[in-house]
């Protein structure tokens, strides 16, 4: 599993990762009691923390596998932006994005139209300052290997390919 290339995950239990299947219908017109998807978010501290991790999701006709942090809470947004403009961390992220994209994954979450006002509009990594999350993801139709004995091998390959994004985000979070 993941702990073969990311050792802190060895103690993680499945219950710490899998999202519940029942929906909160209190404020919804759709009273269907169950979700039509299944997902798991794995961090070295379980899924209930604002931390970079690995994500797996299936729903009718669609699959996703990813690594990183999808949406930054404000305190993490500030840490991320400081890392982007850092003389070593910023260029390292640019290199990681290039390598991960070359493997065919989408890296993203460019959420904002403008560079934040606390930063120069023409900053050399201004585009990265517009991101609201930093993750790599593969998304598409259900692959033929998903319901076979190859699932673990295939997912671990993808997670390992995306691991540099995960590692960079954890370095940002653990510096604080």
Backbone as numpy.savetxt, mean C-alpha at the origin, in Angstrom:
# Nx Ny Nz CAx CAy CAz Cx Cy Cz
5.54 -17.73 3.28 4.74 -16.54 3.28 5.59 -15.27 3.28
4.97 -14.19 3.65 5.63 -12.89 3.66 6.86 -12.89 4.57
6.80 -13.63 5.67 7.93 -13.61 6.61 9.21 -14.17 6.00
9.11 -14.87 4.85 10.32 -15.38 4.19 11.18 -14.25 3.63
10.57 -13.09 3.31 11.37 -11.95 2.83 11.17 -10.70 3.68
10.26 -10.76 4.66 10.02 -9.63 5.55 9.82 -10.20 6.97
10.92 -10.51 7.69 10.88 -11.25 8.95 9.92 -10.74 10.05
9.65 -9.44 10.21 8.75 -9.04 11.29 7.33 -9.63 11.18
7.00 -10.20 10.04 5.65 -10.74 9.85 5.49 -12.15 10.38
6.53 -12.75 10.91 6.48 -14.14 11.35 5.44 -14.36 12.46
5.24 -13.39 13.33 4.32 -13.55 14.46 2.88 -13.12 14.16
2.62 -12.68 12.95 1.30 -12.17 12.59 0.28 -13.31 12.47
-0.89 -13.12 13.05 -1.98 -14.09 12.98 -2.98 -13.66 11.91
-3.62 -14.61 11.22 -4.62 -14.25 10.20 -5.72 -13.31 10.72
-6.16 -13.51 11.93 -7.22 -12.66 12.49 -6.78 -11.20 12.61
-5.47 -10.96 12.66 -4.95 -9.60 12.74 -4.97 -8.89 11.39
-5.28 -9.63 10.32 -5.12 -9.10 8.97 -6.41 -9.02 8.16
-7.30 -9.97 8.34 -8.47 -10.10 7.47 -9.57 -9.13 7.91
-10.16 -8.46 6.93 -11.28 -7.56 7.21 -12.56 -8.38 7.39
-13.46 -7.90 8.20 -14.72 -8.62 8.44 -15.56 -8.66 7.17
-16.42 -9.67 7.06 -17.24 -9.80 5.85 -18.59 -9.11 5.98
-19.00 -8.81 7.20 -20.28 -8.15 7.36 -20.13 -6.64 7.22
-21.16 -6.02 6.67 -21.15 -4.58 6.40 -21.81 -3.82 7.55
-21.44 -2.58 7.73 -22.14 -1.69 8.65 -23.26 -1.04 7.83
-24.48 -1.45 8.10 -25.62 -0.98 7.29 -26.43 0.11 7.98
-25.98 0.59 9.10 -26.79 1.54 9.88 -27.20 2.77 9.10
-26.31 3.33 8.29 -26.59 4.58 7.59 -26.65 4.39 6.08
-26.87 3.17 5.64 -26.86 2.86 4.21 -28.25 2.45 3.73
-28.59 2.87 2.54 -29.86 2.40 1.94 -29.76 0.93 1.56
-28.56 0.49 1.20 -28.33 -0.91 0.86 -28.16 -1.69 2.16
-29.12 -2.51 2.49 -29.10 -3.26 3.75 -28.56 -4.68 3.60
-27.90 -4.97 2.48 -27.28 -6.28 2.30 -26.29 -6.48 3.45
-26.39 -7.60 4.16 -25.58 -7.78 5.36 -24.10 -8.08 5.12
-23.75 -8.55 3.93 -22.37 -8.97 3.70 -21.72 -8.21 2.55
-20.41 -8.04 2.65 -19.63 -7.43 1.58 -19.55 -8.40 0.41
-19.30 -7.87 -0.76 -19.11 -8.72 -1.94 -17.63 -8.84 -2.28
-16.78 -8.46 -1.33 -15.34 -8.59 -1.52 -14.71 -9.16 -0.26
-13.47 -9.59 -0.42 -12.70 -10.05 0.72 -11.33 -9.38 0.64
-10.86 -8.89 1.77 -9.58 -8.22 1.78 -8.79 -8.53 3.03
-7.48 -8.38 2.91 -6.59 -8.53 4.06 -5.51 -7.47 3.95
-5.18 -6.85 5.08 -4.12 -5.86 5.14 -3.15 -6.32 6.21
-1.91 -6.52 5.82 -0.91 -7.09 6.71 0.19 -6.10 6.97
0.34 -5.71 8.23 1.48 -4.89 8.64 2.22 -5.66 9.72
3.39 -5.20 10.07 4.14 -5.87 11.12 3.48 -5.67 12.49
2.39 -4.89 12.53 1.67 -4.64 13.80 0.17 -4.91 13.67
-0.25 -5.67 12.68 -1.68 -5.94 12.47 -2.29 -4.89 11.56
-3.58 -5.03 11.26 -4.22 -4.15 10.28 -4.83 -2.88 10.87
-4.90 -2.79 12.17 -5.60 -1.66 12.80 -4.66 -0.51 13.17
-3.61 -0.33 12.39 -2.68 0.76 12.65 -2.44 1.52 11.35
-2.08 2.80 11.47 -1.73 3.60 10.29 -0.26 3.31 10.00
-0.05 2.28 9.20 1.30 1.80 8.94 1.33 1.20 7.55
2.46 1.27 6.90 2.60 0.64 5.58 2.49 -0.87 5.74
1.93 -1.52 4.73 1.76 -2.96 4.79 1.48 -3.54 3.42
1.10 -4.80 3.41 0.75 -5.51 2.19 -0.76 -5.70 2.15
-1.34 -5.61 0.96 -2.79 -5.67 0.81 -3.16 -6.70 -0.25
-4.19 -7.47 0.03 -4.73 -8.43 -0.93 -6.25 -8.29 -0.92
-6.85 -8.31 -2.11 -8.29 -8.05 -2.22 -8.84 -8.83 -3.42
-9.98 -9.48 -3.23 -10.69 -10.08 -4.35 -12.16 -9.71 -4.24
-12.77 -9.56 -5.40 -14.21 -9.33 -5.51 -14.63 -9.94 -6.84
-15.90 -10.05 -7.11 -16.31 -10.67 -8.37 -15.63 -9.99 -9.57
-14.81 -10.76 -10.29 -14.16 -10.28 -11.49 -12.93 -9.42 -11.31
-12.49 -9.17 -10.06 -11.38 -8.24 -9.83 -10.48 -8.73 -8.70
-9.20 -8.43 -8.87 -8.20 -8.79 -7.86 -7.24 -7.61 -7.67
-6.68 -7.49 -6.48 -5.67 -6.47 -6.19 -4.63 -7.05 -5.23
-3.39 -6.67 -5.46 -2.30 -6.96 -4.52 -1.46 -5.70 -4.46
-1.09 -5.28 -3.26 -0.34 -4.04 -3.15 0.53 -4.01 -1.91
1.37 -2.97 -1.86 2.24 -2.75 -0.71 2.43 -1.25 -0.52
2.49 -0.82 0.72 2.69 0.59 1.03 1.56 1.09 1.92
1.24 2.37 1.77 0.19 2.99 2.58 -0.74 3.77 1.66
-2.00 3.37 1.63 -2.96 3.90 0.66 -3.31 5.37 0.88
-3.69 5.74 2.08 -4.06 7.15 2.36 -3.35 7.58 3.64
-2.62 8.68 3.55 -1.88 9.16 4.71 -2.79 9.92 5.68
-2.76 9.55 6.96 -3.31 10.46 7.97 -2.41 11.70 8.02
-2.89 12.80 8.55 -2.14 14.06 8.53 -0.73 13.93 9.09
-0.58 13.27 10.23 0.75 13.17 10.83 1.73 12.40 9.93
1.23 11.41 9.22 2.09 10.66 8.30 2.34 11.47 7.03
1.35 12.23 6.60 1.51 13.10 5.42 2.70 14.04 5.64
2.76 14.63 6.81 3.86 15.55 7.12 5.21 14.84 7.08
5.29 13.63 7.64 6.53 12.86 7.62 6.92 12.50 6.19
5.92 12.09 5.40 6.16 11.72 4.01 6.74 12.92 3.24
6.13 14.07 3.36 6.60 15.24 2.61 8.01 15.64 3.02
8.31 15.57 4.29 9.68 15.88 4.73 10.67 14.89 4.12
10.27 13.62 4.01 11.15 12.61 3.42 11.33 12.85 1.92
10.27 13.27 1.24 10.34 13.53 -0.21 11.36 14.63 -0.51
11.42 15.66 0.31 12.36 16.75 0.03 13.74 16.51 0.63
13.88 15.44 1.42 15.17 15.11 2.03 16.19 14.77 0.94
17.43 15.20 1.13 18.47 15.04 0.10 18.81 13.58 -0.22
18.56 12.66 0.70 18.82 11.24 0.42 17.54 10.44 0.21
16.55 10.69 1.05 15.30 9.92 0.99 14.51 10.21 -0.29
14.48 11.46 -0.72 13.73 11.83 -1.93 14.23 11.14 -3.18
15.53 11.25 -3.48 16.07 10.56 -4.65 15.91 9.03 -4.56
16.02 8.51 -3.34 15.84 7.06 -3.15 14.41 6.66 -3.55
13.42 7.46 -3.16 12.03 7.16 -3.54 11.86 7.22 -5.05
12.44 8.21 -5.70 12.33 8.31 -7.16 12.89 7.05 -7.83
14.01 6.56 -7.33 14.64 5.36 -7.89 13.74 4.14 -7.66
13.17 4.04 -6.47 12.28 2.92 -6.13 11.06 2.92 -7.04
10.45 4.07 -7.22 9.26 4.16 -8.07 9.59 3.69 -9.48
10.70 4.15 -10.00 11.10 3.78 -11.36 11.27 2.27 -11.48
11.96 1.65 -10.53 12.21 0.20 -10.57 10.91 -0.60 -10.44
10.04 -0.18 -9.54 8.79 -0.91 -9.32 7.86 -0.75 -10.53
7.82 0.44 -11.11 6.99 0.64 -12.31 7.53 -0.17 -13.49
8.84 -0.31 -13.58 9.43 -1.12 -14.66 9.01 -2.58 -14.57
8.64 -3.02 -13.39 8.17 -4.40 -13.21 6.68 -4.53 -13.53
6.05 -3.41 -13.89 4.66 -3.46 -14.33 3.62 -3.06 -13.30
4.05 -2.54 -12.16 3.10 -2.15 -11.11 2.82 -0.65 -11.19
1.65 -0.28 -10.74 1.27 1.13 -10.63 1.76 1.62 -9.28
2.39 2.77 -9.24 2.81 3.38 -7.98 2.09 4.70 -7.87
1.38 4.89 -6.77 0.67 6.14 -6.77 -0.11 6.57 -5.58
-0.97 7.40 -5.95 -1.99 8.13 -5.21 -1.67 9.61 -5.24
-1.57 10.13 -6.45 -1.42 11.57 -6.62 -2.80 12.17 -6.39
-2.96 12.76 -5.23 -4.27 13.21 -4.77 -4.50 14.71 -4.98
-3.44 15.48 -4.94 -3.58 16.93 -4.96 -3.16 17.51 -6.30
-3.77 18.62 -6.67 -3.47 19.27 -7.95 -2.25 20.17 -7.86
-2.00 20.71 -6.67 -0.90 21.67 -6.49 0.09 21.17 -5.45
1.31 21.64 -5.57 2.32 21.40 -4.55 1.84 22.11 -3.28
1.96 21.49 -2.12 1.50 22.13 -0.88 2.15 23.50 -0.68
1.41 24.41 -0.10 1.87 25.81 -0.01 3.15 25.99 0.80
3.49 25.05 1.65 4.71 25.17 2.45 5.98 24.80 1.67
5.80 24.41 0.40 6.92 23.97 -0.42 6.97 24.78 -1.70
8.16 24.97 -2.27 8.25 25.73 -3.53 7.47 25.02 -4.64
6.71 25.76 -5.39 5.89 25.18 -6.47 6.75 24.49 -7.52
7.99 24.92 -7.68 8.86 24.33 -8.69 9.87 23.33 -8.10
9.56 22.79 -6.93 10.47 21.82 -6.30 10.70 20.65 -7.24
11.93 20.15 -7.28 12.27 19.09 -8.24 11.50 17.78 -7.99
10.96 17.60 -6.80 10.10 16.44 -6.53 8.68 16.90 -6.18
8.30 18.01 -6.79 6.97 18.58 -6.55 5.83 17.63 -6.85
5.98 16.81 -7.88 4.92 15.86 -8.22 4.70 14.87 -7.08
5.77 14.42 -6.45 5.65 13.48 -5.33 5.02 14.14 -4.10
5.18 15.46 -3.98 4.56 16.17 -2.86 3.03 16.23 -2.99
2.52 15.92 -4.17 1.07 15.94 -4.42 0.41 14.61 -4.04
1.20 13.63 -3.65 0.64 12.31 -3.34 -0.05 12.32 -1.98
-1.12 11.58 -1.88 -1.85 11.43 -0.62 -1.65 10.04 -0.03
-0.84 9.24 -0.70 -0.51 7.88 -0.27 0.67 7.41 -1.10
1.39 6.44 -0.62 2.51 5.89 -1.39 2.40 4.38 -1.32
2.09 3.78 -2.46 1.94 2.35 -2.53 2.19 1.88 -3.95
2.45 0.60 -4.08 2.53 -0.06 -5.38 1.36 -1.03 -5.44
0.78 -1.20 -6.62 -0.37 -2.08 -6.72 -0.45 -2.75 -8.08
-0.95 -3.96 -8.06 -1.34 -4.65 -9.28 -2.84 -4.88 -9.14
-3.56 -4.50 -10.17 -5.02 -4.56 -10.10 -5.53 -5.02 -11.47
-6.52 -5.87 -11.47 -7.06 -6.32 -12.74 -8.03 -7.46 -12.59
-8.32 -8.13 -13.71 -9.24 -9.27 -13.65 -8.63 -10.41 -12.85
-9.46 -11.30 -12.39 -9.01 -12.45 -11.60 -7.99 -13.25 -12.43
-6.76 -13.41 -11.93 -5.76 -14.18 -12.68 -6.03 -15.68 -12.60
-5.54 -16.42 -13.57 -5.80 -17.86 -13.62 -5.19 -18.62 -12.44
-4.16 -18.10 -11.81 -3.49 -18.77 -10.70 -4.16 -18.55 -9.35
-5.13 -17.64 -9.28 -5.67 -17.23 -7.98 -6.28 -18.38 -7.17
-6.97 -19.28 -7.82 -7.63 -20.38 -7.10 -6.91 -21.70 -7.33
-5.58 -21.62 -7.38 -4.76 -22.82 -7.55 -3.75 -22.89 -6.42
-2.97 -23.95 -6.42 -1.94 -24.07 -5.40 -0.76 -23.12 -5.63
-0.78 -22.36 -6.71 0.27 -21.36 -6.99 0.00 -20.02 -6.32
-1.14 -19.84 -5.68 -1.53 -18.52 -5.15 -0.46 -17.94 -4.22
0.04 -18.73 -3.29 1.04 -18.20 -2.35 2.30 -17.77 -3.08
2.80 -18.61 -3.96 4.00 -18.29 -4.73 3.82 -17.01 -5.55
2.69 -16.88 -6.23 2.43 -15.72 -7.09 2.28 -14.44 -6.27
1.53 -14.51 -5.17 1.37 -13.31 -4.33 2.69 -12.90 -3.69
3.47 -13.87 -3.23 4.75 -13.54 -2.59 5.70 -12.90 -3.60
5.68 -13.35 -4.85 6.51 -12.72 -5.89 6.11 -11.25 -6.03
4.81 -10.98 -6.12 4.34 -9.61 -6.29 4.67 -8.76 -5.06
4.40 -9.28 -3.87 4.71 -8.53 -2.65 6.22 -8.25 -2.57
7.02 -9.21 -2.92 8.47 -9.02 -2.88 8.91 -7.96 -3.90
8.28 -7.96 -5.09 8.58 -6.93 -6.10 8.23 -5.53 -5.58
7.16 -5.44 -4.78 6.68 -4.15 -4.28 7.33 -3.75 -2.96
8.08 -4.66 -2.37 8.67 -4.45 -1.05 9.51 -3.17 -0.93
10.23 -2.72 -1.98 10.98 -1.47 -1.82 10.09 -0.27 -1.45
8.87 -0.21 -1.96 7.95 0.87 -1.58 7.59 0.74 -0.10
7.28 -0.49 0.29 6.97 -0.80 1.69 8.13 -0.41 2.60
9.33 -0.82 2.24 10.51 -0.53 3.07 10.76 0.97 3.19
10.61 1.69 2.08 10.82 3.13 2.12 9.81 3.80 3.07
8.55 3.39 2.96 7.53 3.98 3.84 7.82 3.66 5.31
8.24 2.44 5.59 8.55 2.10 6.98 9.75 2.88 7.48
10.72 3.14 6.63 11.87 3.96 7.02 11.40 5.37 7.40
10.45 5.92 6.62 9.89 7.24 6.92 9.17 7.20 8.26
8.35 6.19 8.48 7.57 6.11 9.72 8.45 5.84 10.93
9.47 5.04 10.76 10.31 4.68 11.90 11.35 5.73 12.24
11.55 6.73 11.36 12.47 7.84 11.64 11.88 8.81 12.65
10.57 8.84 12.73 9.90 9.85 13.58 10.06 9.57 15.06
